[in-house]
């Protein structure tokens, strides 16, 4: 299930990625999947992907890279939303990373 949910975070459809983030948060919250260092590192690396490609001296936006970056941001959101009543070890760092994306497209 974990692999399937992670694949859906990279879906081309915006709505699928958004609902997947909510689903992942629920799976984390109920304890079916544990938030671990591997997940956090994966999402943080995905969220830092540069979505511009240089072609002939111009910056062009890469849709694939935006999707991957958005999936990383949504994964970090799932980590934060998974613990509404307490603060897990990953929440402060996830919030700091999410702050960097407040102006993303």
C-alpha positions as CSV (number, residue, x, y, z in Angstrom):
1,X,0.0,0.0,0.0
2,X,2.9,2.4,0.9
3,X,4.4,2.1,-2.6
4,X,1.0,2.6,-4.3
5,X,0.3,5.7,-2.2
6,X,3.8,7.1,-2.9
7,X,3.3,6.6,-6.7
8,X,-0.1,8.4,-6.5
9,X,1.8,11.4,-5.0
10,X,3.4,11.7,-8.5
11,X,0.2,11.4,-10.5
12,X,-0.3,13.8,-13.4
13,X,-3.7,14.8,-12.0
14,X,-3.6,17.5,-9.3
15,X,-6.7,16.1,-7.6
16,X,-5.2,12.6,-7.3
17,X,-2.1,14.0,-5.7
18,X,-4.1,16.1,-3.3
19,X,-6.4,13.3,-2.2
20,X,-3.4,11.0,-1.9
21,X,-1.8,13.4,0.6
22,X,-4.9,13.2,2.8
23,X,-4.9,9.4,2.5
24,X,-1.2,9.2,3.4
25,X,-1.9,11.4,6.4
26,X,-4.7,9.1,7.6
27,X,-2.4,6.1,7.1
28,X,0.3,7.8,9.2
29,X,-2.3,8.9,11.8
30,X,-3.8,5.5,12.3
31,X,-0.4,3.8,12.5
32,X,-0.8,1.7,9.4
33,X,2.4,3.3,8.1
34,X,5.0,4.8,10.5
35,X,6.6,8.2,9.6
36,X,10.3,7.4,9.4
37,X,13.5,9.1,8.4
38,X,13.4,7.5,4.9
39,X,10.0,9.0,4.1
40,X,10.9,12.4,5.5
41,X,14.2,12.5,3.5
42,X,12.4,11.4,0.3
43,X,9.8,14.1,0.6
44,X,12.3,16.8,1.6
45,X,14.5,16.0,-1.4
46,X,11.5,15.9,-3.7
47,X,10.3,19.3,-2.4
48,X,13.7,20.9,-3.2
49,X,13.7,19.9,-6.9
50,X,14.4,22.9,-9.2
51,X,11.5,22.9,-11.7
52,X,13.3,25.2,-14.3
53,X,15.2,23.8,-17.3
54,X,17.6,26.0,-19.2
55,X,17.0,25.8,-23.0
56,X,18.8,28.3,-25.3
57,X,19.5,30.6,-22.3
58,X,15.9,30.7,-21.2
59,X,14.3,29.2,-18.1
60,X,11.5,26.9,-19.1
61,X,9.2,25.3,-16.5
62,X,9.3,21.5,-16.5
63,X,5.8,20.0,-15.7
64,X,7.3,16.7,-14.6
65,X,9.6,18.5,-12.1
66,X,6.7,20.6,-10.8
67,X,4.7,17.4,-10.2
68,X,7.5,15.8,-8.4
69,X,8.2,18.9,-6.3
70,X,4.4,19.1,-5.5
71,X,4.4,15.5,-4.5
72,X,7.2,16.2,-2.0
73,X,5.4,19.1,-0.6
74,X,2.2,17.1,-0.2
75,X,4.2,14.3,1.5
76,X,5.5,16.8,4.0
77,X,2.0,18.1,4.6
78,X,0.8,14.5,5.3
79,X,3.6,14.2,7.9
80,X,2.4,17.4,9.6
81,X,-1.3,16.6,9.4
82,X,-0.7,13.1,10.8
83,X,-0.2,14.3,14.3
84,X,-2.9,16.9,15.1
85,X,-2.7,16.6,18.9
86,X,1.1,16.3,19.4
87,X,4.3,17.2,17.7
88,X,6.3,14.3,16.3
89,X,10.0,14.5,15.8
90,X,9.5,15.3,12.1
91,X,6.9,18.1,12.3
92,X,9.2,21.1,13.1
93,X,11.6,20.2,10.2
94,X,8.7,19.6,7.9
95,X,7.1,22.9,8.8
96,X,10.4,24.7,8.1
97,X,10.6,23.1,4.7
98,X,7.0,23.9,3.9
99,X,7.6,27.6,4.7
100,X,10.0,27.7,1.7
101,X,7.2,26.7,-0.6
102,X,4.6,29.4,0.3
103,X,5.1,31.1,-3.1
104,X,5.4,28.0,-5.3
105,X,3.3,27.8,-8.4
